C-alpha cells in the first residue's frame, strides 16, 4: 500500500504543473493512503505465540 501511496504523491506532483486540480486530488489521495499505512491499516494481524498458546490449555 505504501508503494501506491508514493506513486499517487509523485503523479500528483507531476500533474500539479500540468493540470493543477487533478494533481492536488492525486496528492491528497496519496497522503491519505500514506497516513493509513503509518496508522497500521492494511497490515495483517500478528501471528500468535504458539508456545504461549500451548501452555494455556
PDB file of N, CA, C and O in Angstrom:
ATOM      1  N   UNK A   1       0.824  -1.191   0.000  1.00  0.00           N
ATOM      2  CA  UNK A   1       0.000   0.000   0.000  1.00  0.00           C
ATOM      3  C   UNK A   1       0.869   1.256   0.000  1.00  0.00           C
ATOM      4  O   UNK A   1       0.484   2.285  -0.556  1.00  0.00           O
ATOM      5  N   UNK A   2       2.031   1.169   0.619  1.00  0.00           N
ATOM      6  CA  UNK A   2       2.885   2.355   0.667  1.00  0.00           C
ATOM      7  C   UNK A   2       3.410   2.690  -0.725  1.00  0.00           C
ATOM      8  O   UNK A   2       3.649   3.857  -1.038  1.00  0.00           O
ATOM      9  N   UNK A   3       3.590   1.664  -1.562  1.00  0.00           N
ATOM     10  CA  UNK A   3       4.041   1.922  -2.927  1.00  0.00           C
ATOM     11  C   UNK A   3       3.001   2.683  -3.733  1.00  0.00           C
ATOM     12  O   UNK A   3       3.332   3.576  -4.513  1.00  0.00           O
ATOM     13  N   UNK A   4       1.748   2.321  -3.536  1.00  0.00           N
ATOM     14  CA  UNK A   4       0.661   3.022  -4.224  1.00  0.00           C
ATOM     15  C   UNK A   4       0.567   4.457  -3.728  1.00  0.00           C
ATOM     16  O   UNK A   4       0.336   5.377  -4.513  1.00  0.00           O
ATOM     17  N   UNK A   5       0.746   4.649  -2.420  1.00  0.00           N
ATOM     18  CA  UNK A   5       0.694   5.997  -1.858  1.00  0.00           C
ATOM     19  C   UNK A   5       1.801   6.875  -2.428  1.00  0.00           C
ATOM     20  O   UNK A   5       1.558   8.021  -2.807  1.00  0.00           O
ATOM     21  N   UNK A   6       3.012   6.337  -2.487  1.00  0.00           N
ATOM     22  CA  UNK A   6       4.130   7.108  -3.038  1.00  0.00           C
ATOM     23  C   UNK A   6       3.902   7.401  -4.515  1.00  0.00           C
ATOM     24  O   UNK A   6       4.217   8.493  -4.989  1.00  0.00           O
ATOM     25  N   UNK A   7       3.353   6.429  -5.245  1.00  0.00           N
ATOM     26  CA  UNK A   7       3.067   6.645  -6.666  1.00  0.00           C
ATOM     27  C   UNK A   7       2.049   7.762  -6.853  1.00  0.00           C
ATOM     28  O   UNK A   7       2.213   8.612  -7.728  1.00  0.00           O
ATOM     29  N   UNK A   8       0.992   7.767  -6.033  1.00  0.00           N
ATOM     30  CA  UNK A   8      -0.003   8.834  -6.129  1.00  0.00           C
ATOM     31  C   UNK A   8       0.614  10.195  -5.815  1.00  0.00           C
ATOM     32  O   UNK A   8       0.292  11.187  -6.470  1.00  0.00           O
ATOM     33  N   UNK A   9       1.485  10.248  -4.835  1.00  0.00           N
ATOM     34  CA  UNK A   9       2.121  11.524  -4.481  1.00  0.00           C
ATOM     35  C   UNK A   9       2.993  12.019  -5.626  1.00  0.00           C
ATOM     36  O   UNK A   9       2.956  13.200  -5.970  1.00  0.00           O
ATOM     37  N   UNK A  10       3.779  11.119  -6.220  1.00  0.00           N
ATOM     38  CA  UNK A  10       4.660  11.512  -7.326  1.00  0.00           C
ATOM     39  C   UNK A  10       3.845  11.949  -8.538  1.00  0.00           C
ATOM     40  O   UNK A  10       4.144  12.971  -9.156  1.00  0.00           O
ATOM     41  N   UNK A  11       2.819  11.177  -8.876  1.00  0.00           N
ATOM     42  CA  UNK A  11       1.965  11.556 -10.009  1.00  0.00           C
ATOM     43  C   UNK A  11       1.261  12.881  -9.707  1.00  0.00           C
ATOM     44  O   UNK A  11       1.093  13.715 -10.597  1.00  0.00           O
ATOM     45  N   UNK A  12       0.853  13.070  -8.456  1.00  0.00           N
ATOM     46  CA  UNK A  12       0.217  14.326  -8.074  1.00  0.00           C
ATOM     47  C   UNK A  12       1.134  15.519  -8.249  1.00  0.00           C
ATOM     48  O   UNK A  12       0.709  16.578  -8.711  1.00  0.00           O
ATOM     49  N   UNK A  13       2.410  15.344  -7.874  1.00  0.00           N
ATOM     50  CA  UNK A  13       3.367  16.442  -8.043  1.00  0.00           C
ATOM     51  C   UNK A  13       3.582  16.751  -9.521  1.00  0.00           C
ATOM     52  O   UNK A  13       3.648  17.916  -9.912  1.00  0.00           O
ATOM     53  N   UNK A  14       3.691  15.706 -10.343  1.00  0.00           N
ATOM     54  CA  UNK A  14       3.887  15.923 -11.779  1.00  0.00           C
ATOM     55  C   UNK A  14       2.662  16.591 -12.403  1.00  0.00           C
ATOM     56  O   UNK A  14       2.789  17.531 -13.188  1.00  0.00           O
ATOM     57  N   UNK A  15       1.473  16.095 -12.047  1.00  0.00           N
ATOM     58  CA  UNK A  15       0.250  16.654 -12.621  1.00  0.00           C
ATOM     59  C   UNK A  15      -0.063  18.038 -12.063  1.00  0.00           C
ATOM     60  O   UNK A  15      -0.839  18.788 -12.655  1.00  0.00           O
ATOM     61  N   UNK A  16       0.533  18.374 -10.931  1.00  0.00           N
ATOM     62  CA  UNK A  16       0.306  19.692 -10.351  1.00  0.00           C
ATOM     63  C   UNK A  16       0.728  20.794 -11.314  1.00  0.00           C
ATOM     64  O   UNK A  16       0.141  21.876 -11.320  1.00  0.00           O
ATOM     65  N   UNK A  17       1.741  20.521 -12.124  1.00  0.00           N
ATOM     66  CA  UNK A  17       2.218  21.519 -13.084  1.00  0.00           C
ATOM     67  C   UNK A  17       1.427  21.498 -14.393  1.00  0.00           C
ATOM     68  O   UNK A  17       1.391  22.496 -15.112  1.00  0.00           O
ATOM     69  N   UNK A  18       0.794  20.363 -14.703  1.00  0.00           N
ATOM     70  CA  UNK A  18       0.054  20.253 -15.952  1.00  0.00           C
ATOM     71  C   UNK A  18      -1.433  20.554 -15.766  1.00  0.00           C
ATOM     72  O   UNK A  18      -1.997  21.408 -16.450  1.00  0.00           O
ATOM     73  N   UNK A  19      -2.051  19.843 -14.837  1.00  0.00           N
ATOM     74  CA  UNK A  19      -3.477  20.010 -14.538  1.00  0.00           C
ATOM     75  C   UNK A  19      -3.589  20.152 -13.021  1.00  0.00           C
ATOM     76  O   UNK A  19      -3.702  19.150 -12.315  1.00  0.00           O
ATOM     77  N   UNK A  20      -3.559  21.378 -12.515  1.00  0.00           N
ATOM     78  CA  UNK A  20      -3.436  21.577 -11.059  1.00  0.00           C
ATOM     79  C   UNK A  20      -4.507  20.876 -10.220  1.00  0.00           C
ATOM     80  O   UNK A  20      -4.175  20.311  -9.177  1.00  0.00           O
ATOM     81  N   UNK A  21      -5.758  20.891 -10.627  1.00  0.00           N
ATOM     82  CA  UNK A  21      -6.797  20.296  -9.791  1.00  0.00           C
ATOM     83  C   UNK A  21      -6.648  18.789  -9.702  1.00  0.00           C
ATOM     84  O   UNK A  21      -6.891  18.206  -8.645  1.00  0.00           O
ATOM     85  N   UNK A  22      -6.259  18.159 -10.780  1.00  0.00           N
ATOM     86  CA  UNK A  22      -6.054  16.712 -10.765  1.00  0.00           C
ATOM     87  C   UNK A  22      -4.818  16.366  -9.934  1.00  0.00           C
ATOM     88  O   UNK A  22      -4.813  15.375  -9.204  1.00  0.00           O
ATOM     89  N   UNK A  23      -3.789  17.171 -10.046  1.00  0.00           N
ATOM     90  CA  UNK A  23      -2.576  16.945  -9.263  1.00  0.00           C
ATOM     91  C   UNK A  23      -2.815  17.081  -7.771  1.00  0.00           C
ATOM     92  O   UNK A  23      -2.283  16.302  -6.981  1.00  0.00           O
ATOM     93  N   UNK A  24      -3.609  18.065  -7.381  1.00  0.00           N
ATOM     94  CA  UNK A  24      -3.925  18.249  -5.964  1.00  0.00           C
ATOM     95  C   UNK A  24      -4.717  17.055  -5.446  1.00  0.00           C
ATOM     96  O   UNK A  24      -4.437  16.543  -4.362  1.00  0.00           O
ATOM     97  N   UNK A  25      -5.697  16.614  -6.216  1.00  0.00           N
ATOM     98  CA  UNK A  25      -6.516  15.466  -5.790  1.00  0.00           C
ATOM     99  C   UNK A  25      -5.667  14.197  -5.671  1.00  0.00           C
ATOM    100  O   UNK A  25      -5.802  13.450  -4.701  1.00  0.00           O
ATOM    101  N   UNK A  26      -4.809  13.955  -6.639  1.00  0.00           N
ATOM    102  CA  UNK A  26      -3.952  12.766  -6.590  1.00  0.00           C
ATOM    103  C   UNK A  26      -2.989  12.832  -5.411  1.00  0.00           C
ATOM    104  O   UNK A  26      -2.739  11.819  -4.759  1.00  0.00           O
ATOM    105  N   UNK A  27      -2.455  13.998  -5.136  1.00  0.00           N
ATOM    106  CA  UNK A  27      -1.564  14.164  -3.994  1.00  0.00           C
ATOM    107  C   UNK A  27      -2.269  13.926  -2.673  1.00  0.00           C
ATOM    108  O   UNK A  27      -1.706  13.314  -1.766  1.00  0.00           O
ATOM    109  N   UNK A  28      -3.493  14.405  -2.562  1.00  0.00           N
ATOM    110  CA  UNK A  28      -4.259  14.202  -1.329  1.00  0.00           C
ATOM    111  C   UNK A  28      -4.568  12.718  -1.133  1.00  0.00           C
ATOM    112  O   UNK A  28      -4.468  12.205  -0.018  1.00  0.00           O
ATOM    113  N   UNK A  29      -4.940  12.031  -2.207  1.00  0.00           N
ATOM    114  CA  UNK A  29      -5.198  10.588  -2.112  1.00  0.00           C
ATOM    115  C   UNK A  29      -3.932   9.863  -1.659  1.00  0.00           C
ATOM    116  O   UNK A  29      -3.993   8.970  -0.815  1.00  0.00           O
ATOM    117  N   UNK A  30      -2.793  10.244  -2.217  1.00  0.00           N
ATOM    118  CA  UNK A  30      -1.526   9.631  -1.811  1.00  0.00           C
ATOM    119  C   UNK A  30      -1.201   9.894  -0.358  1.00  0.00           C
ATOM    120  O   UNK A  30      -0.727   8.996   0.337  1.00  0.00           O
ATOM    121  N   UNK A  31      -1.442  11.096   0.115  1.00  0.00           N
ATOM    122  CA  UNK A  31      -1.180  11.416   1.520  1.00  0.00           C
ATOM    123  C   UNK A  31      -2.103  10.639   2.453  1.00  0.00           C
ATOM    124  O   UNK A  31      -1.672  10.166   3.504  1.00  0.00           O
ATOM    125  N   UNK A  32      -3.367  10.508   2.070  1.00  0.00           N
ATOM    126  CA  UNK A  32      -4.310   9.740   2.901  1.00  0.00           C
ATOM    127  C   UNK A  32      -3.873   8.285   2.980  1.00  0.00           C
ATOM    128  O   UNK A  32      -3.892   7.693   4.059  1.00  0.00           O
ATOM    129  N   UNK A  33      -3.482   7.701   1.854  1.00  0.00           N
ATOM    130  CA  UNK A  33      -3.016   6.318   1.864  1.00  0.00           C
ATOM    131  C   UNK A  33      -1.751   6.151   2.699  1.00  0.00           C
ATOM    132  O   UNK A  33      -1.598   5.146   3.394  1.00  0.00           O
ATOM    133  N   UNK A  34      -0.847   7.121   2.639  1.00  0.00           N
ATOM    134  CA  UNK A  34       0.375   7.050   3.439  1.00  0.00           C
ATOM    135  C   UNK A  34       0.052   7.135   4.928  1.00  0.00           C
ATOM    136  O   UNK A  34       0.644   6.414   5.732  1.00  0.00           O
ATOM    137  N   UNK A  35      -0.877   8.003   5.299  1.00  0.00           N
ATOM    138  CA  UNK A  35      -1.264   8.127   6.710  1.00  0.00           C
ATOM    139  C   UNK A  35      -1.929   6.839   7.190  1.00  0.00           C
ATOM    140  O   UNK A  35      -1.675   6.388   8.307  1.00  0.00           O
ATOM    141  N   UNK A  36      -2.779   6.246   6.350  1.00  0.00           N
ATOM    142  CA  UNK A  36      -3.411   4.981   6.721  1.00  0.00           C
ATOM    143  C   UNK A  36      -2.382   3.873   6.892  1.00  0.00           C
ATOM    144  O   UNK A  36      -2.518   3.029   7.777  1.00  0.00           O
ATOM    145  N   UNK A  37      -1.361   3.871   6.056  1.00  0.00           N
ATOM    146  CA  UNK A  37      -0.302   2.868   6.180  1.00  0.00           C
ATOM    147  C   UNK A  37       0.469   3.054   7.475  1.00  0.00           C
ATOM    148  O   UNK A  37       0.773   2.082   8.166  1.00  0.00           O
ATOM    149  N   UNK A  38       0.786   4.301   7.806  1.00  0.00           N
ATOM    150  CA  UNK A  38       1.511   4.576   9.042  1.00  0.00           C
ATOM    151  C   UNK A  38       0.659   4.192  10.256  1.00  0.00           C
ATOM    152  O   UNK A  38       1.184   3.710  11.259  1.00  0.00           O
ATOM    153  N   UNK A  39      -0.655   4.409  10.162  1.00  0.00           N
ATOM    154  CA  UNK A  39      -1.551   4.083  11.270  1.00  0.00           C
ATOM    155  C   UNK A  39      -1.744   2.576  11.421  1.00  0.00           C
ATOM    156  O   UNK A  39      -2.218   2.121  12.462  1.00  0.00           O
ATOM    157  N   UNK A  40      -1.390   1.801  10.411  1.00  0.00           N
ATOM    158  CA  UNK A  40      -1.457   0.354  10.526  1.00  0.00           C
ATOM    159  C   UNK A  40      -2.592  -0.303   9.786  1.00  0.00           C
ATOM    160  O   UNK A  40      -2.762  -1.517   9.899  1.00  0.00           O
ATOM    161  N   UNK A  41      -3.370   0.433   9.042  1.00  0.00           N
ATOM    162  CA  UNK A  41      -4.441  -0.179   8.268  1.00  0.00           C
ATOM    163  C   UNK A  41      -3.850  -0.928   7.088  1.00  0.00           C
ATOM    164  O   UNK A  41      -2.870  -0.481   6.491  1.00  0.00           O
ATOM    165  N   UNK A  42      -4.437  -2.056   6.754  1.00  0.00           N
ATOM    166  CA  UNK A  42      -3.982  -2.827   5.613  1.00  0.00           C
ATOM    167  C   UNK A  42      -2.887  -3.813   5.939  1.00  0.00           C
ATOM    168  O   UNK A  42      -2.393  -4.495   5.041  1.00  0.00           O
ATOM    169  N   UNK A  43      -2.488  -3.912   7.198  1.00  0.00           N
ATOM    170  CA  UNK A  43      -1.473  -4.885   7.583  1.00  0.00           C
ATOM    171  C   UNK A  43      -2.163  -6.133   8.118  1.00  0.00           C
ATOM    172  O   UNK A  43      -3.304  -6.085   8.576  1.00  0.00           O
ATOM    173  N   UNK A  44      -1.458  -7.228   8.052  1.00  0.00           N
ATOM    174  CA  UNK A  44      -2.004  -8.473   8.587  1.00  0.00           C
ATOM    175  C   UNK A  44      -1.830  -8.488  10.096  1.00  0.00           C
ATOM    176  O   UNK A  44      -0.929  -7.852  10.644  1.00  0.00           O
ATOM    177  N   UNK A  45      -2.691  -9.211  10.737  1.00  0.00           N
ATOM    178  CA  UNK A  45      -2.601  -9.337  12.185  1.00  0.00           C
ATOM    179  C   UNK A  45      -1.344 -10.126  12.543  1.00  0.00           C
ATOM    180  O   UNK A  45      -0.905 -10.991  11.786  1.00  0.00           O
ATOM    181  N   UNK A  46      -0.782  -9.821  13.685  1.00  0.00           N
ATOM    182  CA  UNK A  46       0.421 -10.523  14.133  1.00  0.00           C
ATOM    183  C   UNK A  46       0.078 -11.967  14.474  1.00  0.00           C
ATOM    184  O   UNK A  46      -0.997 -12.247  15.004  1.00  0.00           O
ATOM    185  N   UNK A  47       0.978 -12.866  14.174  1.00  0.00           N
ATOM    186  CA  UNK A  47       0.757 -14.276  14.469  1.00  0.00           C
ATOM    187  C   UNK A  47       0.860 -14.498  15.973  1.00  0.00           C
ATOM    188  O   UNK A  47       1.663 -13.862  16.656  1.00  0.00           O
ATOM    189  N   UNK A  48       0.052 -15.388  16.464  1.00  0.00           N
ATOM    190  CA  UNK A  48       0.076 -15.685  17.889  1.00  0.00           C
ATOM    191  C   UNK A  48       1.317 -16.467  18.275  1.00  0.00           C
ATOM    192  O   UNK A  48       1.952 -17.103  17.433  1.00  0.00           O
ATOM    193  N   UNK A  49       1.652 -16.416  19.538  1.00  0.00           N
ATOM    194  CA  UNK A  49       2.797 -17.152  20.051  1.00  0.00           C
ATOM    195  C   UNK A  49       2.326 -18.574  20.354  1.00  0.00           C
ATOM    196  O   UNK A  49       1.581 -18.790  21.310  1.00  0.00           O
ATOM    197  N   UNK A  50       2.755 -19.537  19.552  1.00  0.00           N
ATOM    198  CA  UNK A  50       2.246 -20.891  19.691  1.00  0.00           C
ATOM    199  C   UNK A  50       2.692 -21.541  21.005  1.00  0.00           C
ATOM    200  O   UNK A  50       1.951 -22.346  21.569  1.00  0.00           O
ATOM    201  N   UNK A  51       3.873 -21.211  21.496  1.00  0.00           N
ATOM    202  CA  UNK A  51       4.334 -21.787  22.768  1.00  0.00           C
ATOM    203  C   UNK A  51       3.467 -21.291  23.914  1.00  0.00           C
ATOM    204  O   UNK A  51       3.118 -22.069  24.802  1.00  0.00           O
ATOM    205  N   UNK A  52       3.120 -20.037  23.911  1.00  0.00           N
ATOM    206  CA  UNK A  52       2.260 -19.489  24.968  1.00  0.00           C
ATOM    207  C   UNK A  52       0.851 -20.044  24.846  1.00  0.00           C
ATOM    208  O   UNK A  52       0.186 -20.262  25.859  1.00  0.00           O
ATOM    209  N   UNK A  53       0.387 -20.277  23.628  1.00  0.00           N
ATOM    210  CA  UNK A  53      -0.948 -20.827  23.439  1.00  0.00           C
ATOM    211  C   UNK A  53      -1.037 -22.252  23.970  1.00  0.00           C
ATOM    212  O   UNK A  53      -2.075 -22.639  24.506  1.00  0.00           O
ATOM    213  N   UNK A  54       0.025 -23.041  23.835  1.00  0.00           N
ATOM    214  CA  UNK A  54       0.009 -24.416  24.324  1.00  0.00           C
ATOM    215  C   UNK A  54       0.000 -24.468  25.846  1.00  0.00           C
ATOM    216  O   UNK A  54      -0.582 -25.381  26.431  1.00  0.00           O
ATOM    217  N   UNK A  55       0.639 -23.498  26.489  1.00  0.00           N
ATOM    218  CA  UNK A  55       0.689 -23.504  27.949  1.00  0.00           C
ATOM    219  C   UNK A  55      -0.663 -23.165  28.569  1.00  0.00           C
ATOM    220  O   UNK A  55      -0.945 -23.581  29.693  1.00  0.00           O
ATOM    221  N   UNK A  56      -1.491 -22.426  27.863  1.00  0.00           N
ATOM    222  CA  UNK A  56      -2.781 -22.030  28.399  1.00  0.00           C
ATOM    223  C   UNK A  56      -3.756 -23.184  28.485  1.00  0.00           C
ATOM    224  O   UNK A  56      -4.700 -23.126  29.273  1.00  0.00           O
ATOM    225  N   UNK A  57      -3.559 -24.223  27.705  1.00  0.00           N
ATOM    226  CA  UNK A  57      -4.531 -25.327  27.649  1.00  0.00           C
ATOM    227  C   UNK A  57      -4.386 -26.245  28.838  1.00  0.00           C
ATOM    228  O   UNK A  57      -5.121 -27.225  28.954  1.00  0.00           O
TER     229      UNK A  57
END
